[in-house]
Amino acid sequence: MFYIEHCANSKAVTIFIHGGNKMMIEETKRSIQDALCVARNVIRNNSFAYGSGAAEISCSIAVEAAADLVATTLWDGCILIFSSGSTRC
């Protein structure tokens, strides 16, 4: 990866994509397009909707917090294992 910076009056950016095959290049192009659209929408609207597993992570955090309140060691361990399983990929 390389950067060219400090260009006078630059209003355009070129992104070079290199990949092992055409499918990887096309998928990278779609991912970059999605990221640019998200950035544009946040700049326009200054708000965004959570996604990409945010609900699962919130539930996992709540279950882990509840495990701290449980007095029984066996249940505490079970709840912690359950909560950590929801955050693993």
N, C-alpha and C positions, 0 to 999 in steps of 0.2 A: 504494500500500500504506500502510496506517496501523495504528498500534498503540495500544491502550488499556492502560495499565499502572497499577500500584499500586492495584488494586481490593481493598477489604477483604473477606476471607473468600471469595475467588473460587475456585471449584472446577470451573469449566467454561470452555471456549473455543469461540468461534464463528469459523469460517473462511468468509469471503465469497469466492465464486468468480465472476469475470466473464469471459466469453469471447465470441469472435466468432460461434460457433454452438454448437448443442447437443452435437455430437460433441466439440468441444474441452473443453467443460465436463465431460462425462462422463469423458473421458480424464484430465483434471486431478483429478477426484474419485477415480478409481482409483489414480492416482499418489500422492495424499495418503494414501489408505487403506493402500497398500503401505508407505509411509514410516512411518506410525504403527504398523503391525504390526511392522516391523523394530525401531523404537525400543522398543516394548513387549517384544519377545522378548529384546533385549539387556539390558534392565533386569531381566527375570525370570531369564535364564540366564547373563548376563555373558559370552557367547561368540557367535561368528557364523561363518558359512562364507563364504569368499571367492567372488566371482562377478563377473559383468559384465566379463569380459575380463581377469581377474586372471592367468589362466594364460598368455595371450598376452603380457601385459606382462612377466611373469617370464621367459618365453622370449626376448623381445626384449632385456631387460637382460643375460641370459646371453650371447646372441650378440654384443651390443655389447662386452661385457667380453672375449670371445674374440678379437674383432677387434684389440684392443690387443696381443695376444700374437703375432699373425701378422707375420712379418718383411717379406713381399713387399708392396709398396705397392699393386699392382693388386688382390690378394686382400683386403687391408685395406679398400680403398675399396668393393669389392663387398660385403663382409660388413657394413660400416657402412650402405650403402644398403639392404641386405636388412633389417637390424635396425630402421632408422628407418621402413621401409615398414610394419612390423607395428604401429607405434604411431600411425600417422596415421588419422584418421577420414575 
